[in-house]
Amino acid sequence: MTKTGLMQWRLILDEDLPGAVNMARDSFLLGSLESGEGAPTLRLYGWDRPTISLGYLQDESPFAGLGLPVVRRITGGRAVLHWHEVTYSVAGLCGDPLFSGGILKSYSVISRCITAALRDAGVEAALFKGSASGAKNRACFQSPSRFEVLAGGRKIVGSAQRRFRKAFLQHGSILMGPDTELNDMVFGPGIAGKMASAGEFSTVSASELRSLLVKRFAEGFGVTFDLSGLTREDEAQAL
């Protein structure tokens, strides 16, 4: 707790990293918070090359032979091609009143912060309040789930969450400008038409969007952020 009476969270602003490192760091944040050794954390990061991430139970075989790195998330959900995006992760406590209503409650809280940041950037973003289509497909951006973020009626943010007994992790991709050719190669023709990106609506840069996200998460969570990266010991444990 700070002098202002607000809870303090850790803020990690990472550079573009290999996919395996990104997933290891997110897993570490969740595990350390669950064990009582870590702190609630907002992490913003990027990817050093186009990378496919899969949900923890998703079949890897459809993505073999594409020539792209494939990593597995600790969260569920469907495949994402990570490139030209701002990626976020939130590691929080399930007992925090802000998130204690279960997955949908925490999804809603987090998505509202992201929506506000995108709107600050000039993107007419809105929450999807319908139900998931129920259709089985392998791409996260094929269709929205409840409380995911849309722009122009298309999905601009894809997120997934994993909850343990004490802690949860939600992470997701905020598209800046998806690569149509790459997405069509990975998921088949037409997927890019279901995706929106910040670059369609705004000239906001990734660094500017990061700043807006930090501001809106602080306001939405009612917290202050302490900017600090992982220690060398943390990084070693995360590998």
Summary of the structure (lengths in Angstrom):
residues: 239
radius of gyration: 16.8
end to end distance: 30.5
largest distance: 54.4
contacts: 786
relative contact order: 0.20
helix: 33%
strand: 29%
